[in-house]
């Protein structure tokens, strides 16, 4: 999966982030996780069974968390 950050005023690409891939369980498994931004961090779950925390300005990995299965939604409080 690729995640892109673009400048909201110019549309210029700021950074691109690539996860370790997407695994699909079956034909109906066509949706991907929507990213969530909170306090300067972008969180996204991936079909590679990993949650990623990415610096919103830098596009660099802050941390990852390996789950026991696909991760399609993130809820940040």
C-alpha positions as CSV (number, residue, x, y, z in Angstrom):
1,X,0.0,0.0,0.0
2,X,1.2,3.5,-0.8
3,X,0.3,6.5,1.4
4,X,0.8,10.0,-0.1
5,X,1.0,13.4,1.6
6,X,0.3,16.4,-0.6
7,X,0.3,20.2,0.0
8,X,-3.3,21.2,0.4
9,X,-2.7,24.5,-1.4
10,X,-0.6,23.5,-4.3
11,X,-1.2,19.7,-4.7
12,X,2.5,19.2,-4.6
13,X,3.7,15.8,-3.4
14,X,5.4,16.2,0.0
15,X,6.2,12.5,0.7
16,X,5.2,9.0,-0.1
17,X,5.2,6.0,2.3
18,X,5.1,2.4,1.2
19,X,4.0,-0.4,3.6
20,X,5.3,-3.9,3.3
21,X,2.3,-4.8,1.0
22,X,-1.2,-5.9,1.1
23,X,-2.5,-9.4,1.6
24,X,-6.0,-10.2,0.6
25,X,-8.0,-13.0,2.2
26,X,-10.5,-13.4,-0.6
27,X,-12.1,-11.7,-3.6
28,X,-14.3,-9.5,-1.4
29,X,-11.4,-8.2,0.5
30,X,-11.0,-5.1,-1.8
31,X,-11.0,-2.2,0.7
32,X,-8.0,-0.7,2.3
33,X,-7.6,1.2,5.6
34,X,-8.1,5.0,5.7
35,X,-5.4,6.9,7.4
36,X,-6.1,9.0,10.6
37,X,-4.0,12.0,11.5
38,X,-3.8,13.2,15.1
39,X,-1.3,15.5,16.8
40,X,1.3,15.3,14.0
41,X,1.1,11.6,13.5
42,X,-0.6,9.7,10.7
43,X,-1.8,6.2,11.7
44,X,-2.7,3.6,9.1
45,X,-3.5,-0.1,9.3
46,X,-2.4,-2.4,6.6
47,X,-3.3,-5.8,5.1
48,X,0.3,-6.8,6.0
49,X,-1.0,-7.1,9.6
50,X,0.8,-4.0,10.8
51,X,-0.3,-0.6,12.2
52,X,2.0,2.2,11.1
53,X,2.6,5.5,12.9
54,X,4.2,8.0,10.4
55,X,5.4,11.5,11.1
56,X,2.9,13.9,9.4
57,X,5.6,16.4,8.3
58,X,8.5,14.0,7.7
59,X,6.8,10.9,6.3
60,X,9.2,8.8,8.4
61,X,8.2,5.7,10.4
62,X,7.8,6.6,14.1
63,X,6.8,3.0,15.1
64,X,5.0,-0.1,13.9
65,X,2.9,-2.7,15.6
66,X,2.4,-6.2,14.3
67,X,-1.1,-7.5,14.8
68,X,-2.5,-11.0,14.5
69,X,-4.4,-10.3,11.3
70,X,-5.4,-7.7,8.7
71,X,-5.9,-4.2,10.1
72,X,-8.5,-2.0,8.2
73,X,-9.5,0.7,10.6
74,X,-7.8,2.8,13.2
75,X,-9.6,4.7,16.0
76,X,-7.7,7.4,17.7
77,X,-9.0,9.1,20.9
